[in-house]
Amino acid sequence: MWLPFLFLLISGIVEFGKVTYLYYTLQKIVTTAASYLAVQNGVNFCPDGGDPAIAAAIQFALTGSTDGSGPPVIPDLTADMLAVTTQCIDPVTLALGDCAVSGCGTPVGAQRPEFLTVSIPIGYQVRLRIPYLLTDPIPLRPKATVAYGGGS
C-alpha cells in the first residue's frame, strides 16, 4: 500500500535533484561567458555589431573552446539562446540602466558599459519525468551580471 507512494516520492526527489544540478550548470555557463567577456578589450557592444569576442565568449561557455569545436556541456543549448546586454550607471540618478547606443555606427562607438549581463531570456525548458504526473515544462532563466573591466 505504501510502495507506490514511496516510489513517487523517491522519483520526485531524484527529478528535483536533476533540475537543481541543471540550473547550477546553466548558471555556471552564463557566469563563464560573462567573466570571459568582462576582461576582453575593444569589444563592440552595439546591437548590430556582431563582435567576434562576444561569439567566442558564448562558445567558450557552451563548449569549453572559443571556436565551438568541443562537445556542448548541455544538449539543446545553443548560442542564440544566450543574450549579452550592457548596463551603465546614470550620472544624475546613479541608477543602473541600459547603455546609450547613440554612438553606434560612428568611430567613437557606443558608450562604454560598467556592467555586463549574460542571460537566457527565453529560458531553457525542462520537463519533469515523474511517473503518473503530467507537468508543464519549467523554464530555467539564469542570469549573471559582472563588472566590465576591458577597454573599449
C-alpha positions as CSV (number, residue, x, y, z in Angstrom):
1,M,0.0,0.0,0.0
2,W,2.8,2.4,0.8
3,L,5.0,1.2,-2.1
4,P,3.5,3.4,-4.9
5,F,3.6,6.5,-2.7
6,L,7.2,5.8,-1.7
7,F,8.2,5.2,-5.4
8,L,6.5,8.5,-6.4
9,L,8.3,10.4,-3.6
10,I,11.7,9.0,-4.5
11,S,11.3,9.7,-8.2
12,G,10.2,13.3,-7.3
13,I,13.3,13.8,-5.2
14,V,15.5,12.5,-8.0
15,E,13.9,14.8,-10.5
16,F,14.3,17.8,-8.2
17,G,18.0,16.9,-7.9
18,K,18.4,16.8,-11.6
19,V,16.7,20.1,-12.1
20,T,18.8,21.7,-9.4
21,Y,22.0,20.4,-11.0
22,L,20.9,21.5,-14.4
23,Y,20.2,25.0,-13.1
24,Y,23.6,25.1,-11.4
25,T,25.2,24.1,-14.7
26,L,23.3,26.8,-16.6
27,Q,24.3,29.4,-14.0
28,K,28.0,28.4,-14.5
29,I,27.6,28.7,-18.3
30,V,26.3,32.3,-18.1
31,T,28.8,33.2,-15.4
32,T,31.7,31.8,-17.5
33,A,30.5,33.8,-20.6
34,A,30.2,37.0,-18.6
35,S,33.6,36.6,-16.9
36,Y,35.3,35.8,-20.1
37,L,33.8,38.8,-21.9
38,A,34.4,41.2,-19.0
39,V,38.2,41.1,-19.5
40,Q,38.2,41.5,-23.3
41,N,39.4,44.7,-24.8
42,G,37.9,46.5,-27.8
43,V,34.5,44.7,-27.8
44,N,31.8,46.2,-30.0
45,F,28.7,46.2,-27.8
46,C,26.5,47.8,-30.5
47,P,23.2,45.9,-31.0
48,D,24.1,45.1,-34.7
49,G,27.8,44.8,-34.0
50,G,28.2,41.0,-34.1
51,D,31.5,41.2,-32.4
52,P,33.7,38.0,-32.6
53,A,34.7,38.4,-29.0
54,I,31.0,38.0,-27.9
55,A,30.6,34.9,-30.1
56,A,33.9,33.5,-28.7
57,A,32.8,34.1,-25.1
58,I,29.5,32.3,-25.7
59,Q,31.1,29.4,-27.5
60,F,33.7,29.1,-24.7
61,A,30.9,28.9,-22.1
62,L,28.9,26.4,-24.2
63,T,31.7,24.0,-25.3
64,G,34.9,25.0,-23.5
65,S,36.6,26.2,-26.6
66,T,36.3,29.6,-28.3
67,D,35.8,28.1,-31.7
68,G,33.0,25.8,-30.6
69,S,34.8,22.7,-31.6
70,G,34.2,20.9,-28.2
71,P,31.1,18.9,-27.3
72,P,28.3,21.0,-25.7
73,V,28.1,21.0,-22.0
74,I,24.2,20.8,-22.1
75,P,22.4,19.3,-25.1
76,D,20.0,21.6,-27.0
77,L,21.5,24.8,-25.5
78,T,22.6,26.9,-28.5
79,A,24.5,30.2,-28.8
80,D,21.4,32.1,-29.9
81,M,19.6,31.3,-26.6
82,L,22.2,33.4,-24.7
83,A,21.9,37.2,-24.6
84,V,24.6,39.7,-23.7
85,T,23.4,43.1,-22.5
86,T,25.3,46.1,-21.2
87,Q,24.4,48.3,-18.3
88,C,25.6,51.8,-17.4
89,I,25.2,54.0,-14.3
90,D,23.3,57.1,-14.9
91,P,25.5,60.0,-13.7
92,V,22.5,62.0,-12.5
93,T,20.4,59.5,-10.7
94,L,23.2,56.9,-10.0
95,A,20.7,54.2,-11.1
96,L,21.7,51.2,-13.2
97,G,20.1,51.2,-16.7
98,D,20.8,50.4,-20.3
99,C,23.8,52.0,-22.0
100,A,23.3,54.6,-24.7
101,V,23.8,53.2,-28.2
102,S,23.6,56.6,-29.9
103,G,27.3,56.4,-30.9
104,C,26.9,53.1,-32.7
105,G,28.0,53.4,-36.3
106,T,30.5,56.2,-35.6
107,P,34.2,55.8,-35.0
108,V,33.6,56.7,-31.3
109,G,31.2,53.7,-30.8
110,A,28.7,53.1,-28.1
111,Q,29.0,54.1,-24.5
112,R,31.5,52.0,-22.5
113,P,29.5,49.8,-20.1
114,E,30.1,49.5,-16.4
115,F,28.4,46.1,-16.2
116,L,27.7,43.1,-18.5
117,T,24.7,40.8,-18.1
118,V,24.6,37.4,-19.7
119,S,21.3,35.6,-19.5
120,I,19.0,33.0,-21.1
121,P,15.9,35.3,-21.6
122,I,13.6,32.7,-23.2
123,G,14.7,30.1,-20.6
124,Y,15.9,26.5,-21.0
125,Q,12.9,24.3,-21.0
126,V,13.0,21.3,-18.6
127,R,10.2,18.7,-18.3
128,L,10.0,16.7,-15.1
129,R,9.7,13.0,-15.5
130,I,7.7,11.8,-12.6
131,P,5.6,8.7,-13.1
132,Y,1.8,9.2,-13.3
133,L,2.1,13.0,-13.2
134,L,2.0,15.3,-16.2
135,T,3.8,18.6,-15.6
136,D,4.3,21.6,-17.8
137,P,7.9,22.4,-18.8
138,I,9.8,24.6,-16.4
139,P,11.8,27.5,-18.0
140,L,15.2,27.9,-16.2
141,R,16.4,31.5,-16.6
142,P,19.8,32.0,-15.0
143,K,21.4,35.4,-15.2
144,A,24.9,36.7,-14.4
145,T,26.0,40.3,-14.0
146,V,29.7,41.2,-13.8
147,A,31.6,44.5,-13.8
148,Y,33.2,45.2,-17.2
149,G,37.0,45.7,-16.9
150,G,38.1,45.6,-20.6
151,G,38.8,48.7,-22.6
152,S,36.6,50.0,-25.4
